[in-house]
Amino acid sequence: MKSLRIGLLISTVLAGLLPLGAHALSEFEAMDMAASQRMLSQRMMKNYLLYGAGVREDKANAERMESVELFQKQLKELKGYAESHSLESDWLAVDDVWMAFQPEAMSAMTSREAAAELLPLSQQLLTASHALAQAIEKESGHHVADIVNLSGRQSMLSQRIAKAYSAIYWGVDRDNQAAELQQSAEEFLKTLDELKASPLNTAEISKELDSVSVYWRFASPGLDLSAGKEPVPANINTTMESILKKMDSITGMYTSVAD
């Protein structure tokens, strides 16, 4: 079985290509895609914030629009899978939030006030996308699904961390985002330890997980936004993007265990 990897999805969108064919998704393709939607919910919000804050505006805006387009395409792909696997209500929950989130996420007119209103919608989109991913995992019944879901969640957390950091930097919902940043960082580290201990790890997977740890050690000091600390939003975003790509690759490796 040739699974569609999250890493391929992300690499193609970063290259400006979105070749999602109209075919019936396999269980693992649907699982990968649903996990990608979780990540994109945070990536879109992160890039909205970076664009509004004036941090590498052109790049942030391009990634924002690419992520919006990819989310929409994947949502359509997942609709067919949901309809054929009695998961329509889970899919509709995502679609309902998406209808409210999409227009604002694409707006050329960004502001702190608009960002403060969009942040709760991004959380709702994450929650609904996570519920769909869990429903697909449960419906699949495969033992490897849990590790694929767990690994895919790390991709989302990398973007959630960067999103919270960007919000704090721009002065949007600082207290809540500071708490979310700490919680997400702790969850990321805990899950990374769990993944390192997985009996499914090959030598290659273990090597890639060690690389993620190196990236994390590099980023960790910059996540401290205590008084007197100089914010480094561009550096944090770059490192979290590197972690995202590594975790996407690792998720693909876990998925191949089912082949």
N, C-alpha and C positions, 0 to 999 in steps of 0.2 A: 504494500500500500504506500502510495506517495502522498504524504501529508503536506498540506499547505502550512508552512511555518510562519509564525508571527514575524520572525526575523526577516523573511522574504517580503512580507507585507510592508514592514517598516522601511527596508532598504529600497523598495521600489517607489514608495511614496516620497522618500527623501530624494530620489533621483528624478522625481517628477513623473513617474509612470505608475498607472493604477490598473494593471491587467487582471481584473477580477472577472473570470468567465462565468457565464450563466449555466452552471452545472449543479447537480444535486450534491450537497456537502456530505462528506462522511462525518462520523461522530467526532473524530479527532480534528478535522478541519473546522467543524462548528465550535469545538472547544477552544481551539487556538484563536478563532475569530472573535468569540465572545470575550476571551481574555484580553485581546487587543482592544476591544471597545472600552473596557475598564480603563486601560492605560490612556486611550485617546481622550476620555472625558476629562482627565487631569492635564493632558498635554495641550489641549485647546485652551483651557483656562489659564495655564501657565503662560502660553504665548500671547494671550490677550493682555495679561498683566505686564509682561516684558515690553510689548509694543507700546502700551500706554505709558509705561515708565521711561520709555526712550532708551531701552537697553537693546542695542543692535536691532533697531526697528525693522529694517528690511528683512532680515533673516527671520525675526520673530513673526512678522506678518505673513511671510511666505509659508512658514511651518504651520501657522494657525489655519490658513486657508486650505492647505494640503490635508491637514488633519480633519477638518470639517468635511471635506470631500470624501476622504477615506471612510470616515465614520458613516456617512450617508450610504455609500456603496455597500459597505459590509452589513449595515442594517437591513438593506434590501435582500442581500444574500441570505441572511439569517432568517428572514421571514418565511421563506420556503421550507427551511429545516424545521422551524417552530411549528408550522402548520401541519407537517407530516409526522410530528412526534408529540402532538398534544401539548405543546408549550406556547400556544397562542397568547394566553394571558400574560405570561412572563415577557414575551416580545412586545406586546401592546403597552406594557408598563414602561418599557424603554422608549418606545415611539412617542408616547404621550409627553414625556419630559423633553425629548428631543425637539418636538414641535415648538416648545417654549424657549428652549435653550439656543437653538440654531440661529435664529435671526439676530439675536443680541451678540452671540459669539462672533458673528461675521461683520458686525458693525464697524465702519471706518471711524466713527465718532466714539472714542473711548474716554472714560473719565473714572475717577475714583468712586464717584457715586454709583455709576452704572456697574462698575466692577463689584461693589459691595452687594448689589442686587443679583449679580450673575453668579457669585460664589455659591450661594445656597442651591441654585439650579445645577451647578456642576456637581455638587455633592449628591443631589437627587439622581442625576444621571449616572454617577458612579454606583450608587446603591442599586438602582434598577439593573444596570449592566452586570453587576456582581451577582444579583439574584438570578439573572438569565444564565450566566456562566455556571452557577451552582446547579441550576435545574438541568442543564445539559450534562454536567458531570454525573449527577444522580441518575439520570435517565440512561446514560451509557452503560453503567454497571461494570466498567473496566477498572481493575485494581490500580492501573497506572494513572488513572485520571486525577487522583488526589495530588500526586507529585507534579503533574503538568499544571494543574490549577495553582498550586502553591508557588511554583516557579514563575508562572505567568503573573501572579500577583506582585512579585518583586518588581516587575517592569512598571506596573501601575504605581507602586510606592516610590520608585525613583522620580516619577513625574509629580507625584503628590508632594514630595519633599521640595522639589524645585518650585512648584506652584506656591506652596505656603511661604517659602523664602521670598519669592518675588512679590507676594502680597504684602509681607512685612516691609520689604524694601520700599515699596510704593506708598506705604502708609494706609493700607486697606485692611480693615478688620484685624488689626494687629494682635490683640490679645488671643482671639480664637485661633488665628493662624499660627501663633507662637506655640500654643498648646498642641495643635495638629502637627506642627513640624517635629516637636519632641516625640509625640506618640508614634508618628510614622517612622522616625529614625530608629526608635526602640524596636518597633515591629520588624523593620527591615533587618536589623542585626540579629534578632531572635530567629527569624525565618532563614537567614543565611546560615546560621549554625545548624538548623534542622536539615537544610539541604545538604550541607557538608557531611552530615551523618547518615544520609540515605544509602541503603544497601543497593540501590539501583545505579549508583555512581560508577561510571567508567573512569579510566585514567584521564581521558580527555575532559570529561565533565568536571572532575576534581580540579584539574588545571585551570579551567575557565572560572570556576568558583573562587579559586585563589586569586585570580586576576581581579575579580569583582571586589575582593577584600582589599586589594592594593588601591584600587580606585576609591574605595570608601575611606581608607585611612588618609588619602590625600584630601578628600572633600571635608572630612569631619571637622577640622579646626575652623574652616570657613563658615560652618553652619552656626557657629556661636555668634549671636547678634547682641551680646551684652553691651552695656554702655562703654563707649570708647573703642569698640571693635569696628574696623572699617568694613562695610558691606562689600561683597564681591559677587553680585548676581550673575554676571557673565561667566565667571569661573565655575560657580556652582552649577549653572545650567549646562555648561560644556561637559563637566564631569558626570552629571546625572544622565546626559545623553549617551555618554560612553558606557555607563552602567546599564542603561536601557538596551543598548545593542548587544552587550554581553549576555544579559539575561534572556533576551529574545533567542539568541543562539543556543543557550543552555536549555531553554524550554523546548526548542526543536529537537535537541538531543534526547531529552526525556521522552518526547513523543515517539521518537524512533524505536524506543524500547518495545512499543506495542506492535511494531511491524513484524 
